[in-house]
């Protein structure tokens, strides 16, 4: 009986050990799951934090309303008549007048090139310029904004827009005025030789010359035209060579007859004869 009890105790201890091992494995599995869940939550947290500033990453994605007390005028001083060349620095001047009773802080000017058929589709966003200039009530100020157009845009028309952002210095409310919003023709860079256009003109000129040649040959007028061209461009030179040095003094001075030179010449000859 004592031996049986010993065997039972050893079996019980083995079962207990196996049960404890299973419990340990289960606990370890739960701990791993908890660690994985914690790491996933830790990875998700920065994404949510970064999503907030992404909504305001560029001023033109959320433009506030304009202030009715603000008047604006603009001009492209170097190109006031329309198209803008690409590949160089361009200037835009903004005239800003505050007709309100509160000072206004002009903070930024931003611009963009958009699809003319779908204005919400941005093609190029220009650099945001920062000013932080306070314009008092009834005062005016001017701002210069510099930008450039990519030469790859040349030869097409795009919707170009520029917006001034400003803040009421008393109420601290933001406003924005889009002072330019129009379709603009982007031109080739100034002073750059357009090889494609030159080749096209040369090809057209060559085609015209070839067609004219075959037309004259077919109509039988080619010899007559060739002869006329020889007379126009070659006849005068041959004649001048033939006449040069063939006449005497009388022939060479024939064109001076009736002038004071001929009278003087005759008097001189008569004196020599005497």
FINUBA-602942 format. One record per atom (N, C-alpha, C): residue in three letters; atom name; x, z, y. Coordinates in steps of 0.2 Angstrom, whole numbers, plus 5000, padded with zeros to 4 digits. Layout:
<nodes>
r,a,u,w,v
ALA,CA,X,Z,Y
...
</nodes>
This chain:
<nodes>
r,a,u,w,v
UNK,N,5004,5000,4994
UNK,CA,5000,5000,5000
UNK,C,5004,5000,5006
UNK,N,5010,5004,5006
UNK,CA,5014,5004,5012
UNK,C,5017,4997,5013
UNK,N,5019,4994,5007
UNK,CA,5022,4987,5008
UNK,C,5016,4982,5011
UNK,N,5010,4983,5009
UNK,CA,5005,4979,5011
UNK,C,5004,4980,5019
UNK,N,5004,4986,5021
UNK,CA,5004,4988,5028
UNK,C,5009,4985,5032
UNK,N,5015,4985,5029
UNK,CA,5021,4982,5032
UNK,C,5020,4975,5033
UNK,N,5018,4971,5028
UNK,CA,5016,4964,5028
UNK,C,5011,4962,5034
UNK,N,5006,4967,5034
UNK,CA,5000,4965,5039
UNK,C,5003,4966,5046
UNK,N,5007,4972,5046
UNK,CA,5010,4973,5053
UNK,C,5014,4967,5055
UNK,N,5018,4964,5051
UNK,CA,5023,4959,5053
UNK,C,5019,4953,5054
UNK,N,5013,4951,5050
UNK,CA,5009,4946,5052
UNK,C,5006,4947,5059
UNK,N,5003,4953,5060
UNK,CA,5000,4954,5066
UNK,C,5005,4953,5072
UNK,N,5011,4955,5071
UNK,CA,5016,4954,5077
UNK,C,5017,4947,5078
UNK,N,5018,4943,5072
UNK,CA,5019,4936,5073
UNK,C,5013,4933,5077
UNK,N,5007,4934,5075
UNK,CA,5001,4932,5079
UNK,C,5001,4934,5086
UNK,N,5003,4940,5087
UNK,CA,5003,4942,5094
UNK,C,5008,4939,5098
UNK,N,5014,4937,5095
UNK,CA,5019,4934,5098
UNK,C,5017,4926,5100
UNK,N,5014,4923,5095
UNK,CA,5011,4916,5096
UNK,C,5006,4916,5102
UNK,N,5002,4921,5102
UNK,CA,4997,4922,5107
UNK,C,5000,4923,5114
UNK,N,5005,4927,5114
UNK,CA,5008,4928,5120
UNK,C,5012,4922,5123
UNK,N,5015,4918,5118
UNK,CA,5019,4912,5120
UNK,C,5014,4907,5122
UNK,N,5008,4907,5119
UNK,CA,5003,4902,5122
UNK,C,5001,4904,5129
UNK,N,5000,4910,5130
UNK,CA,4998,4913,5136
UNK,C,5003,4911,5142
UNK,N,5010,4912,5140
UNK,CA,5015,4910,5144
UNK,C,5015,4903,5146
UNK,N,5014,4899,5141
UNK,CA,5014,4892,5142
UNK,C,5008,4890,5147
UNK,N,5003,4893,5146
UNK,CA,4997,4891,5150
UNK,C,4998,4894,5157
UNK,N,5001,4900,5158
UNK,CA,5003,4902,5164
UNK,C,5008,4898,5168
UNK,N,5013,4895,5164
UNK,CA,5018,4891,5167
UNK,C,5014,4884,5169
UNK,N,5010,4882,5165
UNK,CA,5006,4876,5167
UNK,C,5002,4877,5173
UNK,N,4998,4883,5174
UNK,CA,4995,4884,5180
UNK,C,4999,4885,5186
UNK,N,5005,4888,5185
UNK,CA,5010,4889,5191
UNK,C,5012,4882,5193
UNK,N,5014,4877,5188
UNK,CA,5016,4870,5190
UNK,C,5010,4867,5194
UNK,N,5004,4867,5192
UNK,CA,4999,4864,5195
UNK,C,4998,4867,5202
UNK,N,4999,4874,5203
UNK,CA,4998,4877,5210
UNK,C,5004,4874,5214
UNK,N,5010,4874,5211
UNK,CA,5016,4871,5215
UNK,C,5014,4864,5217
UNK,N,5012,4860,5213
UNK,CA,5010,4853,5215
UNK,C,5005,4852,5220
UNK,N,5000,4856,5219
UNK,CA,4995,4856,5224
UNK,C,4997,4858,5231
UNK,N,5002,4863,5231
UNK,CA,5004,4866,5238
UNK,C,5009,4860,5241
UNK,N,5013,4857,5237
UNK,CA,5017,4852,5240
UNK,C,5013,4846,5242
UNK,N,5008,4844,5239
UNK,CA,5003,4839,5241
UNK,C,5000,4841,5248
UNK,N,4998,4847,5248
UNK,CA,4995,4849,5255
UNK,C,5000,4849,5260
UNK,N,5006,4851,5258
UNK,CA,5012,4851,5263
UNK,C,5013,4844,5266
UNK,N,5013,4839,5261
UNK,CA,5014,4832,5263
UNK,C,5009,4829,5267
UNK,N,5002,4832,5266
UNK,CA,4997,4829,5270
UNK,C,4996,4832,5277
UNK,N,4999,4838,5278
UNK,CA,4999,4841,5285
UNK,C,5002,4837,5290
UNK,N,5008,4834,5289
UNK,CA,5011,4831,5295
UNK,C,5008,4824,5296
UNK,N,5005,4821,5291
UNK,CA,5001,4815,5292
UNK,C,4995,4816,5297
UNK,N,4991,4821,5296
UNK,CA,4986,4823,5301
UNK,C,4988,4825,5307
UNK,N,4994,4828,5308
UNK,CA,4997,4830,5315
UNK,C,4999,4824,5318
UNK,N,5002,4819,5315
UNK,CA,5004,4813,5318
UNK,C,4999,4808,5320
UNK,N,4993,4809,5316
UNK,CA,4987,4804,5318
UNK,C,4984,4805,5325
UNK,N,4985,4811,5328
UNK,CA,4982,4812,5334
UNK,C,4986,4809,5340
UNK,N,4992,4809,5340
UNK,CA,4996,4805,5346
UNK,C,4995,4797,5344
UNK,N,4994,4795,5338
UNK,CA,4994,4788,5337
UNK,C,4988,4785,5341
UNK,N,4983,4788,5342
UNK,CA,4977,4786,5346
UNK,C,4978,4784,5353
UNK,N,4983,4788,5356
UNK,CA,4985,4787,5363
UNK,C,4992,4784,5363
UNK,N,4995,4780,5358
UNK,CA,5001,4778,5358
UNK,C,5003,4773,5364
UNK,N,4997,4769,5367
UNK,CA,4998,4764,5372
UNK,C,4993,4765,5377
UNK,N,4994,4764,5383
UNK,CA,4989,4766,5388
UNK,C,4983,4761,5388
UNK,N,4985,4754,5386
UNK,CA,4979,4749,5386
UNK,C,4975,4750,5380
UNK,N,4976,4754,5376
UNK,CA,4971,4755,5370
UNK,C,4965,4759,5372
UNK,N,4965,4763,5377
UNK,CA,4960,4767,5379
UNK,C,4960,4767,5387
UNK,N,4957,4762,5390
UNK,CA,4958,4762,5398
UNK,C,4952,4766,5401
UNK,N,4953,4770,5405
UNK,CA,4948,4774,5409
UNK,C,4944,4769,5414
UNK,N,4939,4772,5417
UNK,CA,4935,4768,5422
UNK,C,4939,4768,5428
UNK,N,4937,4763,5433
UNK,CA,4940,4763,5439
UNK,C,4937,4767,5444
UNK,N,4940,4769,5449
UNK,CA,4938,4773,5455
UNK,C,4935,4769,5460
UNK,N,4929,4769,5462
UNK,CA,4926,4765,5467
UNK,C,4929,4766,5474
UNK,N,4933,4771,5475
UNK,CA,4936,4772,5482
UNK,C,4943,4768,5482
UNK,N,4945,4765,5477
UNK,CA,4952,4762,5477
UNK,C,4951,4754,5477
UNK,N,4955,4751,5482
UNK,CA,4955,4744,5483
UNK,C,4962,4741,5481
UNK,N,4962,4736,5478
UNK,CA,4969,4733,5476
UNK,C,4969,4725,5477
UNK,N,4975,4723,5479
UNK,CA,4977,4716,5480
UNK,C,4983,4715,5476
UNK,N,4985,4709,5474
UNK,CA,4991,4707,5471
UNK,C,4993,4700,5473
UNK,N,5000,4699,5471
UNK,CA,5003,4692,5472
UNK,C,5009,4692,5468
UNK,N,5010,4686,5465
UNK,CA,5017,4684,5462
UNK,C,5021,4681,5468
UNK,N,5025,4684,5471
UNK,CA,5029,4681,5477
UNK,C,5033,4675,5475
UNK,N,5036,4674,5469
UNK,CA,5040,4669,5468
UNK,C,5036,4663,5465
UNK,N,5030,4664,5463
UNK,CA,5026,4659,5460
UNK,C,5018,4660,5461
UNK,N,5016,4659,5468
UNK,CA,5010,4661,5470
UNK,C,5004,4656,5468
UNK,N,5006,4650,5465
UNK,CA,5001,4644,5464
UNK,C,4999,4644,5457
UNK,N,5000,4648,5453
UNK,CA,4997,4647,5446
UNK,C,5002,4649,5440
UNK,N,5004,4644,5437
UNK,CA,5008,4644,5431
UNK,C,5015,4649,5432
UNK,N,5017,4652,5427
UNK,CA,5022,4657,5427
UNK,C,5027,4654,5422
UNK,N,5034,4653,5424
UNK,CA,5039,4651,5419
UNK,C,5041,4657,5414
UNK,N,5043,4655,5409
UNK,CA,5045,4659,5404
UNK,C,5053,4660,5404
UNK,N,5056,4665,5400
UNK,CA,5063,4666,5400
UNK,C,5066,4669,5406
UNK,N,5063,4672,5410
UNK,CA,5066,4675,5416
UNK,C,5062,4681,5419
UNK,N,5065,4685,5423
UNK,CA,5062,4690,5426
UNK,C,5057,4688,5431
UNK,N,5051,4691,5431
UNK,CA,5046,4689,5436
UNK,C,5043,4695,5439
UNK,N,5042,4695,5446
UNK,CA,5039,4700,5450
UNK,C,5032,4700,5451
UNK,N,5029,4705,5451
UNK,CA,5022,4706,5453
UNK,C,5021,4712,5458
UNK,N,5018,4710,5464
UNK,CA,5017,4715,5469
UNK,C,5010,4717,5469
UNK,N,5009,4724,5469
UNK,CA,5002,4727,5470
UNK,C,5001,4731,5476
UNK,N,4996,4729,5480
UNK,CA,4994,4733,5486
UNK,C,4988,4738,5484
UNK,N,4989,4744,5485
UNK,CA,4985,4749,5483
UNK,C,4982,4753,5489
UNK,N,4976,4753,5490
UNK,CA,4973,4757,5496
UNK,C,4968,4762,5493
UNK,N,4969,4769,5496
UNK,CA,4965,4774,5494
UNK,C,4960,4775,5500
UNK,N,4953,4773,5498
UNK,CA,4948,4774,5503
UNK,C,4944,4781,5502
UNK,N,4946,4785,5497
UNK,CA,4943,4791,5496
UNK,C,4945,4797,5500
UNK,N,4943,4803,5499
UNK,CA,4944,4809,5502
UNK,C,4950,4813,5499
UNK,N,4951,4811,5493
UNK,CA,4956,4815,5489
UNK,C,4963,4811,5488
UNK,N,4969,4814,5488
UNK,CA,4975,4810,5486
UNK,C,4975,4808,5479
UNK,N,4978,4802,5478
UNK,CA,4978,4799,5471
UNK,C,4985,4798,5469
UNK,N,4987,4800,5463
UNK,CA,4993,4799,5461
UNK,C,4994,4793,5456
UNK,N,4997,4788,5458
UNK,CA,4998,4782,5454
UNK,C,5003,4783,5449
UNK,N,5002,4784,5443
UNK,CA,5006,4786,5438
UNK,C,5010,4780,5434
UNK,N,5006,4775,5432
UNK,CA,5009,4769,5428
UNK,C,5006,4762,5430
UNK,N,5009,4757,5428
UNK,CA,5007,4750,5428
UNK,C,5009,4747,5421
UNK,N,5004,4744,5418
UNK,CA,5005,4741,5411
UNK,C,5002,4734,5411
UNK,N,5004,4730,5407
UNK,CA,5002,4723,5407
UNK,C,5002,4721,5399
UNK,N,4999,4715,5398
UNK,CA,4998,4712,5391
UNK,C,4997,4705,5392
UNK,N,4999,4701,5386
UNK,CA,4997,4694,5385
UNK,C,4992,4695,5379
UNK,N,4986,4692,5381
UNK,CA,4980,4692,5376
UNK,C,4978,4685,5374
UNK,N,4975,4685,5368
UNK,CA,4972,4679,5366
UNK,C,4966,4677,5370
UNK,N,4966,4671,5373
UNK,CA,4961,4669,5378
UNK,C,4954,4669,5375
UNK,N,4953,4667,5369
UNK,CA,4947,4667,5365
UNK,C,4944,4674,5363
UNK,N,4949,4678,5362
UNK,CA,4947,4685,5360
UNK,C,4952,4690,5364
UNK,N,4949,4692,5369
UNK,CA,4953,4696,5374
UNK,C,4956,4703,5371
UNK,N,4952,4705,5366
UNK,CA,4954,4712,5363
UNK,C,4960,4711,5358
UNK,N,4962,4705,5357
UNK,CA,4968,4703,5352
UNK,C,4974,4703,5357
UNK,N,4979,4708,5356
UNK,CA,4985,4708,5360
UNK,C,4990,4704,5357
UNK,N,4994,4700,5361
UNK,CA,4999,4696,5358
UNK,C,5006,4699,5360
UNK,N,5006,4701,5366
UNK,CA,5012,4704,5369
UNK,C,5010,4710,5373
UNK,N,5013,4716,5373
UNK,CA,5012,4721,5377
UNK,C,5019,4722,5382
UNK,N,5018,4722,5388
UNK,CA,5024,4723,5392
UNK,C,5026,4730,5393
UNK,N,5032,4731,5396
UNK,CA,5034,4738,5396
UNK,C,5030,4742,5401
UNK,N,5028,4748,5400
UNK,CA,5025,4752,5404
UNK,C,5029,4755,5410
UNK,N,5028,4754,5416
UNK,CA,5032,4756,5422
UNK,C,5029,4763,5424
UNK,N,5033,4767,5426
UNK,CA,5031,4774,5428
UNK,C,5033,4775,5436
UNK,N,5028,4777,5440
UNK,CA,5029,4778,5447
UNK,C,5028,4785,5450
UNK,N,5022,4788,5448
UNK,CA,5021,4795,5450
UNK,C,5021,4795,5458
UNK,N,5018,4791,5461
UNK,CA,5018,4791,5468
UNK,C,5011,4793,5471
UNK,N,5011,4798,5475
UNK,CA,5004,4800,5478
UNK,C,5002,4796,5484
UNK,N,4996,4793,5484
UNK,CA,4994,4790,5490
UNK,C,4988,4794,5493
UNK,N,4989,4796,5499
UNK,CA,4984,4800,5502
UNK,C,4978,4797,5504
UNK,N,4973,4801,5507
UNK,CA,4966,4798,5509
UNK,C,4967,4793,5515
UNK,N,4965,4787,5514
UNK,CA,4965,4782,5519
UNK,C,4972,4779,5520
UNK,N,4976,4780,5515
UNK,CA,4983,4777,5515
UNK,C,4984,4771,5510
UNK,N,4989,4767,5512
UNK,CA,4991,4762,5507
UNK,C,4998,4762,5505
UNK,N,4999,4759,5499
UNK,CA,5005,4759,5496
UNK,C,5006,4752,5492
UNK,N,5012,4750,5491
UNK,CA,5014,4744,5488
UNK,C,5018,4746,5482
UNK,N,5017,4742,5476
UNK,CA,5021,4744,5470
UNK,C,5024,4737,5467
UNK,N,5030,4737,5465
UNK,CA,5033,4731,5462
UNK,C,5033,4732,5454
UNK,N,5031,4727,5451
UNK,CA,5031,4728,5443
UNK,C,5035,4721,5441
UNK,N,5040,4722,5436
UNK,CA,5044,4717,5434
UNK,C,5042,4716,5426
UNK,N,5042,4710,5424
UNK,CA,5040,4708,5417
UNK,C,5043,4701,5416
UNK,N,5043,4699,5410
UNK,CA,5045,4693,5408
UNK,C,5041,4690,5402
UNK,N,5041,4683,5401
UNK,CA,5037,4680,5396
UNK,C,5042,4677,5391
UNK,N,5040,4677,5385
UNK,CA,5044,4675,5380
UNK,C,5044,4667,5380
UNK,N,5050,4664,5380
UNK,CA,5050,4656,5380
UNK,C,5046,4653,5374
UNK,N,5045,4657,5368
UNK,CA,5041,4654,5363
UNK,C,5033,4653,5365
UNK,N,5031,4657,5370
UNK,CA,5024,4656,5373
UNK,C,5023,4650,5377
UNK,N,5029,4646,5379
UNK,CA,5028,4641,5384
UNK,C,5024,4635,5381
UNK,N,5021,4632,5385
UNK,CA,5017,4626,5384
UNK,C,5010,4628,5382
UNK,N,5008,4634,5383
UNK,CA,5001,4636,5381
UNK,C,4998,4640,5386
UNK,N,4992,4642,5386
UNK,CA,4988,4646,5391
UNK,C,4986,4652,5387
UNK,N,4987,4658,5391
UNK,CA,4985,4664,5388
UNK,C,4981,4669,5393
UNK,N,4978,4673,5391
UNK,CA,4975,4678,5395
UNK,C,4980,4684,5397
UNK,N,4981,4685,5403
UNK,CA,4986,4690,5406
UNK,C,4983,4695,5410
UNK,N,4984,4701,5409
UNK,CA,4981,4707,5412
UNK,C,4986,4712,5414
UNK,N,4985,4715,5420
UNK,CA,4989,4720,5423
UNK,C,4984,4726,5425
UNK,N,4986,4732,5423
UNK,CA,4982,4738,5425
UNK,C,4986,4743,5428
UNK,N,4983,4746,5434
UNK,CA,4986,4752,5437
UNK,C,4982,4758,5435
UNK,N,4986,4763,5433
UNK,CA,4983,4770,5431
UNK,C,4985,4775,5436
UNK,N,4980,4779,5438
UNK,CA,4981,4784,5443
UNK,C,4976,4790,5442
UNK,N,4978,4796,5445
UNK,CA,4974,4802,5444
UNK,C,4972,4805,5451
UNK,N,4966,4807,5451
UNK,CA,4964,4811,5456
UNK,C,4968,4818,5457
UNK,N,4971,4819,5462
UNK,CA,4976,4825,5463
UNK,C,4972,4831,5463
UNK,N,4965,4831,5465
UNK,CA,4961,4837,5465
UNK,C,4958,4838,5459
UNK,N,4954,4834,5457
UNK,CA,4950,4834,5451
UNK,C,4954,4833,5444
UNK,N,4960,4831,5445
UNK,CA,4964,4829,5439
UNK,C,4961,4824,5434
UNK,N,4957,4820,5436
UNK,CA,4953,4815,5432
UNK,C,4957,4809,5432
UNK,N,4958,4805,5426
UNK,CA,4962,4799,5426
UNK,C,4957,4793,5427
UNK,N,4960,4788,5431
UNK,CA,4956,4782,5432
UNK,C,4961,4776,5431
UNK,N,4958,4770,5431
UNK,CA,4962,4764,5430
UNK,C,4959,4758,5433
UNK,N,4963,4754,5436
UNK,CA,4960,4748,5439
UNK,C,4964,4742,5436
UNK,N,4960,4737,5433
UNK,CA,4963,4731,5431
UNK,C,4963,4726,5437
UNK,N,4969,4726,5440
UNK,CA,4969,4722,5446
UNK,C,4970,4714,5445
UNK,N,4973,4712,5439
UNK,CA,4974,4705,5437
UNK,C,4971,4704,5430
UNK,N,4967,4699,5429
UNK,CA,4965,4698,5423
UNK,C,4962,4690,5423
UNK,N,4967,4686,5421
UNK,CA,4966,4679,5422
UNK,C,4969,4675,5416
UNK,N,4967,4669,5415
UNK,CA,4971,4664,5411
UNK,C,4977,4661,5414
UNK,N,4983,4661,5412
UNK,CA,4989,4659,5415
UNK,C,4992,4654,5410
UNK,N,4995,4648,5413
UNK,CA,4999,4643,5409
UNK,C,5006,4646,5409
UNK,N,5009,4647,5403
UNK,CA,5016,4649,5403
UNK,C,5020,4642,5402
UNK,N,5024,4642,5407
UNK,CA,5028,4636,5408
UNK,C,5035,4636,5405
UNK,N,5039,4631,5404
UNK,CA,5045,4631,5401
UNK,C,5050,4634,5406
UNK,N,5056,4637,5403
UNK,CA,5060,4640,5407
UNK,C,5063,4636,5413
UNK,N,5064,4638,5419
UNK,CA,5066,4634,5424
UNK,C,5073,4632,5423
UNK,N,5075,4625,5424
UNK,CA,5082,4623,5423
UNK,C,5084,4621,5416
UNK,N,5079,4622,5411
UNK,CA,5081,4620,5404
UNK,C,5079,4613,5403
UNK,N,5083,4609,5400
UNK,CA,5082,4602,5398
UNK,C,5077,4602,5392
UNK,N,5072,4599,5393
UNK,CA,5067,4598,5387
UNK,C,5069,4592,5383
UNK,N,5072,4593,5378
UNK,CA,5075,4587,5374
UNK,C,5069,4584,5370
UNK,N,5064,4587,5368
UNK,CA,5058,4584,5365
UNK,C,5054,4579,5370
UNK,N,5053,4581,5376
UNK,CA,5050,4577,5381
UNK,C,5054,4571,5383
UNK,N,5061,4572,5384
UNK,CA,5065,4567,5385
UNK,C,5065,4562,5380
UNK,N,5066,4564,5373
UNK,CA,5066,4559,5368
UNK,C,5059,4555,5368
UNK,N,5054,4558,5369
UNK,CA,5047,4555,5369
UNK,C,5047,4549,5374
UNK,N,5050,4551,5380
UNK,CA,5050,4546,5386
UNK,C,5054,4540,5384
UNK,N,5060,4542,5381
UNK,CA,5065,4536,5379
UNK,C,5062,4532,5373
UNK,N,5058,4535,5369
UNK,CA,5055,4531,5364
UNK,C,5050,4526,5366
UNK,N,5046,4529,5371
UNK,CA,5041,4525,5374
UNK,C,5044,4519,5378
UNK,N,5049,4520,5382
UNK,CA,5052,4515,5386
UNK,C,5055,4510,5381
UNK,N,5058,4512,5375
UNK,CA,5061,4507,5371
UNK,C,5055,4503,5368
UNK,N,5050,4506,5366
UNK,CA,5044,4502,5363
UNK,C,5041,4497,5368
UNK,N,5041,4499,5375
UNK,CA,5039,4494,5380
UNK,C,5043,4488,5380
UNK,N,5050,4489,5380
UNK,CA,5055,4484,5381
UNK,C,5054,4479,5375
UNK,N,5054,4482,5369
UNK,CA,5053,4478,5363
UNK,C,5047,4474,5363
UNK,N,5041,4477,5365
UNK,CA,5035,4473,5365
UNK,C,5035,4467,5370
UNK,N,5039,4469,5376
UNK,CA,5039,4464,5381
UNK,C,5043,4458,5379
UNK,N,5049,4460,5375
UNK,CA,5053,4454,5373
UNK,C,5050,4450,5368
UNK,N,5046,4453,5363
UNK,CA,5043,4448,5358
UNK,C,5037,4445,5361
UNK,N,5034,4448,5366
UNK,CA,5029,4444,5370
UNK,C,5031,4438,5373
UNK,N,5037,4438,5377
UNK,CA,5040,4433,5380
UNK,C,5042,4427,5375
UNK,N,5045,4429,5370
UNK,CA,5047,4425,5365
UNK,C,5041,4421,5362
UNK,N,5036,4424,5360
UNK,CA,5030,4421,5357
UNK,C,5026,4416,5362
UNK,N,5027,4418,5369
UNK,CA,5023,4414,5374
UNK,C,5028,4408,5376
UNK,N,5034,4408,5374
UNK,CA,5039,4403,5376
UNK,C,5041,4404,5383
UNK,N,5040,4409,5386
UNK,CA,5043,4411,5393
UNK,C,5050,4414,5393
UNK,N,5052,4416,5387
UNK,CA,5059,4419,5387
UNK,C,5064,4415,5390
UNK,N,5065,4409,5389
UNK,CA,5071,4405,5393
UNK,C,5070,4405,5400
UNK,N,5064,4404,5403
UNK,CA,5063,4404,5410
UNK,C,5064,4411,5413
UNK,N,5062,4416,5410
UNK,CA,5063,4423,5413
UNK,C,5071,4424,5412
UNK,N,5074,4422,5407
UNK,CA,5081,4423,5407
UNK,C,5085,4420,5412
UNK,N,5083,4413,5413
UNK,CA,5086,4409,5419
UNK,C,5085,4412,5425
UNK,N,5079,4415,5427
UNK,CA,5077,4418,5433
UNK,C,5081,4424,5434
UNK,N,5082,4428,5429
UNK,CA,5086,4434,5430
UNK,C,5093,4433,5431
UNK,N,5096,4427,5428
UNK,CA,5103,4425,5429
UNK,C,5104,4423,5437
UNK,N,5099,4420,5439
UNK,CA,5099,4418,5446
UNK,C,5099,4424,5451
UNK,N,5095,4429,5449
UNK,CA,5094,4434,5454
UNK,C,5100,4439,5453
UNK,N,5103,4440,5447
UNK,CA,5108,4445,5447
UNK,C,5115,4442,5447
UNK,N,5115,4435,5445
UNK,CA,5122,4432,5444
UNK,C,5124,4426,5449
UNK,N,5118,4423,5452
UNK,CA,5120,4417,5456
UNK,C,5123,4419,5463
UNK,N,5122,4425,5466
UNK,CA,5125,4427,5472
UNK,C,5132,4428,5472
UNK,N,5134,4431,5466
UNK,CA,5141,4432,5465
UNK,C,5145,4426,5464
UNK,N,5143,4421,5460
UNK,CA,5146,4415,5459
UNK,C,5147,4411,5466
UNK,N,5142,4411,5470
UNK,CA,5142,4407,5476
UNK,C,5147,4410,5481
UNK,N,5147,4416,5481
UNK,CA,5152,4420,5486
UNK,C,5159,4418,5484
UNK,N,5161,4417,5477
UNK,CA,5167,4416,5475
UNK,C,5169,4409,5477
UNK,N,5164,4404,5476
UNK,CA,5166,4397,5478
UNK,C,5167,4396,5485
UNK,N,5163,4399,5490
UNK,CA,5164,4398,5497
UNK,C,5170,4402,5500
UNK,N,5173,4407,5496
UNK,CA,5178,4411,5499
UNK,C,5185,4406,5499
UNK,N,5187,4405,5505
UNK,CA,5193,4402,5506
UNK,C,5193,4395,5506
UNK,N,5187,4391,5506
UNK,CA,5187,4384,5505
UNK,C,5187,4381,5512
UNK,N,5185,4384,5517
UNK,CA,5184,4381,5523
UNK,C,5190,4383,5528
UNK,N,5191,4379,5533
UNK,CA,5196,4380,5538
UNK,C,5194,4385,5543
UNK,N,5198,4386,5549
UNK,CA,5196,4390,5554
UNK,C,5189,4388,5557
UNK,N,5188,4382,5557
UNK,CA,5182,4380,5560
UNK,C,5176,4382,5556
UNK,N,5176,4381,5549
UNK,CA,5171,4383,5545
UNK,C,5170,4391,5545
UNK,N,5176,4394,5545
UNK,CA,5175,4402,5545
UNK,C,5173,4405,5551
UNK,N,5174,4401,5557
UNK,CA,5171,4404,5563
UNK,C,5165,4400,5566
UNK,N,5162,4397,5561
UNK,CA,5156,4393,5563
UNK,C,5150,4398,5565
UNK,N,5150,4403,5561
UNK,CA,5144,4408,5563
UNK,C,5145,4412,5570
UNK,N,5151,4411,5573
UNK,CA,5152,4414,5579
UNK,C,5150,4409,5585
UNK,N,5148,4403,5584
UNK,CA,5147,4398,5589
UNK,C,5141,4401,5594
UNK,N,5142,4400,5600
UNK,CA,5137,4402,5605
UNK,C,5139,4409,5608
UNK,N,5144,4413,5605
UNK,CA,5145,4419,5607
UNK,C,5151,4419,5612
UNK,N,5152,4425,5615
UNK,CA,5158,4426,5619
UNK,C,5165,4425,5616
UNK,N,5165,4426,5610
UNK,CA,5171,4425,5606
UNK,C,5173,4418,5606
UNK,N,5168,4413,5605
UNK,CA,5170,4406,5605
UNK,C,5173,4404,5612
UNK,N,5170,4406,5617
UNK,CA,5172,4404,5624
UNK,C,5179,4407,5625
UNK,N,5180,4413,5623
UNK,CA,5187,4416,5624
UNK,C,5192,4412,5619
UNK,N,5190,4410,5614
UNK,CA,5194,4406,5609
UNK,C,5196,4399,5612
UNK,N,5191,4396,5615
UNK,CA,5192,4389,5618
UNK,C,5197,4390,5624
UNK,N,5196,4395,5628
UNK,CA,5200,4396,5634
UNK,C,5208,4397,5632
UNK,N,5208,4401,5627
UNK,CA,5215,4402,5624
UNK,C,5218,4396,5622
UNK,N,5215,4392,5618
UNK,CA,5217,4385,5616
UNK,C,5219,4381,5621
UNK,N,5215,4380,5627
UNK,CA,5217,4376,5632
UNK,C,5223,4378,5636
UNK,N,5224,4385,5636
UNK,CA,5230,4387,5639
UNK,C,5236,4385,5635
UNK,N,5236,4386,5629
UNK,CA,5241,4384,5624
UNK,C,5243,4377,5625
UNK,N,5238,4372,5626
UNK,CA,5239,4365,5626
UNK,C,5243,4364,5633
UNK,N,5241,4367,5638
UNK,CA,5244,4366,5644
UNK,C,5252,4368,5644
</nodes>
